[in-house]
Amino acid sequence: MSFSRRIVVAGLPLVPKALVRRVAARYVAGETLADAVRVTRELNAEGSMATIDVLGEEITDRSQALEAVDEYIRVFDEIEKLGLDSNVSIKPTLLGLKLDEGFCRDNIERIAEAARAHGNFVRIDMEDRTTTDATLRIYHELQARHGNLGCVLQSYMRRTLGDIAALPAEGASIRLCKGIYIEPRSDAWKGYETVRLNFVEALDKALRQGVYVGIATHDEYLVCAACALVDRHGLRPDQYEFQMLLGVDVELRRILVSRGHRMRIYVPYGRQWYQYSTRRVRENPDIAWHAARAFLGLS
């Protein structure tokens, strides 16, 4: 990243909250489910699917987790009632993982049961390395029981190829992304090209195993490599999808859709929009730079 980008990115967290809201509007649907529904309808009209996420993580009280479960049940009700093409994404720490793993598992199971009642699907997001083992334990247990869950694997983690090998023999679904949390070198690859290489290796391995992959990247090099792998493996459009964040590289998103690829957009909403936005700025320089350019009106 250039010096000018580093300066802009470093300064964004100091921007007043009201101005951050203006920037965040491109990347967050809004504070309410109605906002998420509106954005999802727009995406569906453009030919993209969605995954709706209720913002929040690292809760400190069980009641917050139970409120989140109730909100996700509302999301499924709205998806079915309005005929939206969307599933949901959930964060284990919003559902109590740091409080009690069993409590979190039970909450995710309630969401999975609601999803199954509506013929829908639940993506369990991956957070930092301290949650990986527990998240995968919950995924494997509930996927075996319900069959409508997927997990997320991050190509910068050294363990990812092994985690792919351990996926269920049938019905496995992952989102593969680079990863955004700051992890020690002992656990994560650090070189930019190294992370790219492991992304391609992980994607190839997952596809060879018959895993359904949400290829989550805005990196055009990786998009190109993924298209080549899709062609090499002779996959039909319904055997994989691309995934992107709301508001990031809309042009590339539309190009992929126009070429017949399935595309799913991550649609976050909720009162925790500020925490989400500043975390994205802090941990993902590319998104921070896009946000800074939008705010400053740079071409």
C-alpha positions as CSV (number, residue, x, y, z in Angstrom):
1,M,0.0,0.0,0.0
2,S,1.3,3.4,-0.9
3,F,2.3,6.1,1.6
4,S,-0.8,8.2,0.6
5,R,-3.1,5.2,1.2
6,R,-1.5,4.5,4.6
7,I,-2.0,8.2,5.7
8,V,-5.7,8.1,4.6
9,V,-6.4,4.7,6.2
10,A,-4.7,5.7,9.5
11,G,-6.8,8.9,9.7
12,L,-10.2,7.3,9.0
13,P,-10.8,6.0,12.6
14,L,-10.5,9.7,13.7
15,V,-13.4,10.8,11.5
16,P,-16.4,11.9,13.5
17,K,-19.1,9.2,13.9
18,A,-21.6,11.1,11.8
19,L,-19.2,11.2,8.9
20,V,-18.3,7.5,9.3
21,R,-22.0,6.8,8.9
22,R,-21.9,8.5,5.5
23,V,-19.0,6.4,4.4
24,A,-20.5,3.2,5.9
25,A,-23.7,3.6,4.0
26,R,-22.1,2.0,1.0
27,Y,-21.0,-1.1,3.0
28,V,-23.8,-1.6,5.6
29,A,-27.5,-1.9,4.6
30,G,-28.6,0.1,7.6
31,E,-29.8,-0.4,11.2
32,T,-33.0,-2.4,10.6
33,L,-34.2,-5.6,8.9
34,A,-36.2,-3.4,6.6
35,D,-32.9,-1.9,5.4
36,A,-31.5,-5.3,4.7
37,V,-34.6,-6.4,2.9
38,R,-34.5,-3.3,0.7
39,V,-30.8,-3.9,-0.2
40,T,-31.4,-7.6,-0.8
41,R,-34.3,-6.8,-3.2
42,E,-32.0,-4.5,-5.1
43,L,-29.3,-7.1,-5.4
44,N,-31.7,-9.8,-6.4
45,A,-33.0,-7.5,-9.2
46,E,-29.4,-7.2,-10.5
47,G,-29.0,-11.0,-10.5
48,S,-27.1,-11.4,-7.2
49,M,-28.0,-13.5,-4.2
50,A,-27.5,-12.3,-0.7
51,T,-26.4,-13.5,2.8
52,I,-27.9,-11.4,5.5
53,D,-25.9,-10.8,8.7
54,V,-27.1,-9.3,12.0
55,L,-24.1,-7.2,13.1
56,G,-22.6,-7.9,16.5
57,E,-19.9,-10.0,18.2
58,E,-18.2,-10.7,21.5
59,I,-21.4,-10.3,23.5
60,T,-21.1,-10.3,27.3
61,D,-24.6,-11.3,28.4
62,R,-26.7,-14.3,27.4
63,S,-29.7,-12.2,26.8
64,Q,-27.9,-10.5,23.9
65,A,-27.3,-13.9,22.2
66,L,-31.0,-14.8,22.7
67,E,-32.1,-11.5,21.1
68,A,-29.8,-12.3,18.1
69,V,-31.4,-15.7,17.7
70,D,-34.9,-14.1,17.7
71,E,-33.7,-11.6,15.1
72,Y,-32.4,-14.3,12.8
73,I,-35.8,-16.1,13.0
74,R,-37.4,-12.9,11.9
75,V,-34.9,-12.7,9.0
76,F,-36.0,-16.1,7.8
77,D,-39.6,-15.2,8.1
78,E,-39.1,-12.1,6.0
79,I,-36.9,-14.0,3.4
80,E,-39.7,-16.5,2.8
81,K,-42.6,-14.1,3.0
82,L,-41.0,-11.7,0.4
83,G,-39.5,-14.4,-1.8
84,L,-35.9,-13.1,-1.4
85,D,-32.9,-15.0,-2.7
86,S,-30.9,-15.0,0.5
87,N,-29.5,-17.1,3.3
88,V,-27.9,-15.9,6.5
89,S,-24.5,-15.6,8.0
90,I,-23.9,-15.8,11.8
91,K,-21.0,-15.0,14.1
92,P,-20.5,-17.5,16.9
93,T,-19.3,-14.9,19.4
94,L,-22.6,-13.0,18.9
95,L,-24.3,-16.2,19.9
96,G,-22.4,-16.7,23.1
97,L,-19.3,-18.7,22.1
98,K,-17.0,-16.8,24.4
99,L,-19.5,-17.4,27.3
100,D,-20.2,-21.1,26.8
101,E,-19.7,-23.3,23.8
102,G,-22.7,-25.5,24.6
103,F,-24.9,-22.4,24.9
104,C,-23.6,-21.1,21.6
105,R,-24.2,-24.5,19.9
106,D,-27.8,-24.6,21.1
107,N,-28.4,-21.1,19.8
108,I,-27.0,-21.9,16.4
109,E,-29.1,-25.1,16.4
110,R,-32.2,-23.0,16.9
111,I,-31.2,-20.9,13.9
112,A,-30.5,-24.0,11.8
113,E,-33.9,-25.4,12.7
114,A,-35.6,-22.2,11.7
115,A,-33.6,-22.2,8.5
116,R,-34.7,-25.8,7.7
117,A,-38.3,-25.0,8.4
118,H,-38.0,-22.4,5.7
119,G,-35.9,-24.5,3.3
120,N,-32.9,-22.2,3.9
121,F,-29.2,-22.3,4.9
122,V,-26.9,-21.0,7.6
123,R,-23.3,-19.9,7.1
124,I,-21.2,-19.9,10.3
125,D,-18.7,-17.2,10.0
126,M,-15.1,-17.7,11.1
127,E,-13.6,-15.3,13.6
128,D,-10.1,-15.2,15.1
129,R,-7.9,-18.2,15.9
130,T,-9.1,-18.5,19.5
131,T,-12.6,-19.5,18.2
132,T,-11.6,-21.8,15.3
133,D,-11.6,-25.2,17.0
134,A,-14.9,-24.5,18.7
135,T,-16.5,-23.1,15.6
136,L,-15.6,-26.2,13.6
137,R,-16.7,-28.5,16.3
138,I,-20.1,-26.8,16.3
139,Y,-20.3,-26.9,12.5
140,H,-19.4,-30.6,12.2
141,E,-21.9,-31.6,14.9
142,L,-24.8,-29.5,13.6
143,Q,-24.2,-30.2,9.9
144,A,-24.3,-33.9,10.6
145,R,-27.6,-33.4,12.4
146,H,-29.3,-30.9,10.1
147,G,-27.5,-30.8,6.8
148,N,-28.1,-27.1,6.1
149,L,-25.0,-25.4,7.5
150,G,-21.7,-24.2,6.1
151,C,-18.5,-22.8,7.6
152,V,-15.8,-20.4,6.6
153,L,-12.1,-21.2,6.1
154,Q,-9.4,-18.6,5.7
155,S,-6.5,-19.0,3.3
156,Y,-4.0,-17.1,5.5
157,M,-4.3,-19.8,8.2
158,R,-1.7,-22.5,8.1
159,R,-4.3,-25.1,9.1
160,T,-6.7,-24.5,6.3
161,L,-5.7,-27.4,4.0
162,G,-6.0,-29.8,6.9
163,D,-9.5,-28.3,7.8
164,I,-10.6,-28.9,4.2
165,A,-9.5,-32.5,4.4
166,A,-11.6,-33.0,7.5
167,L,-14.8,-31.7,5.9
168,P,-17.8,-34.0,5.7
169,A,-17.7,-36.5,2.8
170,E,-21.1,-35.3,1.6
171,G,-22.9,-31.9,1.7
172,A,-19.9,-29.8,2.7
173,S,-20.1,-26.1,2.0
174,I,-17.5,-23.5,2.8
175,R,-16.9,-19.9,2.2
176,L,-13.2,-19.5,1.3
177,C,-11.7,-16.1,2.0
178,K,-8.2,-14.6,2.7
179,G,-9.0,-13.7,6.3
180,I,-8.8,-10.3,8.0
181,Y,-8.0,-10.9,11.7
182,I,-4.5,-10.0,12.9
183,E,-2.9,-13.4,13.7
184,P,0.6,-14.4,14.8
185,R,3.0,-15.9,12.2
186,S,2.9,-19.2,14.0
187,D,-0.7,-19.6,12.9
188,A,-1.0,-17.6,9.7
189,W,0.9,-17.1,6.5
190,K,2.1,-13.5,6.3
191,G,3.3,-12.9,2.7
192,Y,0.7,-11.4,0.3
193,E,1.6,-13.8,-2.5
194,T,1.8,-16.7,0.0
195,V,-1.8,-16.1,1.1
196,R,-2.8,-15.9,-2.5
197,L,-1.1,-19.2,-3.3
198,N,-2.7,-20.9,-0.4
199,F,-6.1,-19.6,-1.5
200,V,-5.7,-21.2,-4.9
201,E,-4.4,-24.4,-3.4
202,A,-7.3,-24.5,-0.9
203,L,-9.8,-23.8,-3.6
204,D,-8.4,-26.5,-5.8
205,K,-8.4,-29.1,-3.0
206,A,-12.0,-28.2,-1.9
207,L,-13.3,-28.5,-5.5
208,R,-11.5,-31.8,-6.0
209,Q,-13.2,-33.1,-2.8
210,G,-16.6,-32.1,-4.2
211,V,-17.1,-29.3,-1.7
212,Y,-19.5,-26.5,-2.6
213,V,-17.4,-23.3,-2.3
214,G,-18.4,-19.7,-1.9
215,I,-15.3,-18.1,-3.5
216,A,-15.1,-14.9,-1.4
217,T,-12.6,-12.4,-2.8
218,H,-12.3,-9.0,-4.5
219,D,-8.8,-9.8,-5.7
220,E,-9.0,-9.9,-9.5
221,Y,-6.0,-12.2,-9.6
222,L,-7.8,-14.8,-7.4
223,V,-11.1,-14.3,-9.4
224,C,-9.1,-15.1,-12.5
225,A,-7.5,-18.2,-10.9
226,A,-10.9,-19.3,-9.6
227,C,-12.5,-19.1,-13.0
228,A,-9.6,-21.2,-14.4
229,L,-10.2,-23.8,-11.7
230,V,-13.9,-23.9,-12.4
231,D,-13.2,-24.5,-16.0
232,R,-10.6,-27.1,-15.3
233,H,-12.9,-29.1,-13.0
234,G,-15.8,-28.7,-15.5
235,L,-18.1,-27.3,-12.9
236,R,-21.7,-26.3,-13.6
237,P,-22.8,-22.8,-12.4
238,D,-24.8,-24.4,-9.6
239,Q,-21.7,-26.2,-8.1
240,Y,-20.0,-23.0,-6.8
241,E,-20.5,-19.3,-6.3
242,F,-18.6,-16.1,-5.9
243,Q,-19.1,-13.9,-2.9
244,M,-18.3,-10.3,-2.2
245,L,-18.9,-7.6,0.4
246,L,-21.6,-5.1,-0.1
247,G,-20.3,-2.0,-1.8
248,V,-16.9,-3.3,-2.8
249,D,-15.9,-3.6,-6.5
250,V,-19.4,-3.4,-7.8
251,E,-18.1,-3.4,-11.4
252,L,-16.3,-6.8,-10.9
253,R,-19.4,-8.2,-9.3
254,R,-21.5,-7.2,-12.3
255,I,-19.0,-8.6,-14.8
256,L,-19.1,-12.0,-13.1
257,V,-22.8,-12.0,-13.0
258,S,-23.0,-11.1,-16.7
259,R,-20.7,-14.1,-17.5
260,G,-23.1,-16.5,-15.8
261,H,-21.5,-17.0,-12.5
262,R,-23.6,-17.1,-9.3
263,M,-22.8,-14.2,-7.0
264,R,-23.8,-13.7,-3.3
265,I,-23.3,-10.4,-1.5
266,Y,-22.8,-10.1,2.2
267,V,-25.5,-7.7,3.5
268,P,-24.8,-6.6,7.1
269,Y,-27.3,-4.6,9.2
270,G,-27.9,-3.6,12.8
271,R,-27.1,-1.1,15.5
272,Q,-23.4,-2.3,15.6
273,W,-22.7,-0.7,12.2
274,Y,-20.1,1.6,13.6
275,Q,-18.0,-1.1,15.2
276,Y,-18.2,-3.2,12.0
277,S,-17.2,-0.2,9.8
278,T,-14.2,0.8,11.9
279,R,-13.0,-2.8,12.2
280,R,-13.2,-3.1,8.4
281,V,-11.2,0.1,8.1
282,R,-8.6,-1.1,10.6
283,E,-8.1,-4.6,9.3
284,N,-8.6,-4.4,5.6
285,P,-6.6,-1.6,3.9
286,D,-8.3,-2.1,0.5
287,I,-11.7,-1.5,1.9
288,A,-10.4,1.4,3.9
289,W,-9.0,3.0,0.8
290,H,-12.3,2.5,-1.1
291,A,-14.1,4.2,1.8
292,A,-11.6,7.0,2.0
293,R,-11.9,7.7,-1.7
294,A,-15.7,7.7,-1.5
295,F,-15.6,10.1,1.4
296,L,-13.1,12.5,-0.2
297,G,-14.7,12.4,-3.6
298,L,-11.5,11.1,-5.3
299,S,-11.8,9.6,-8.8
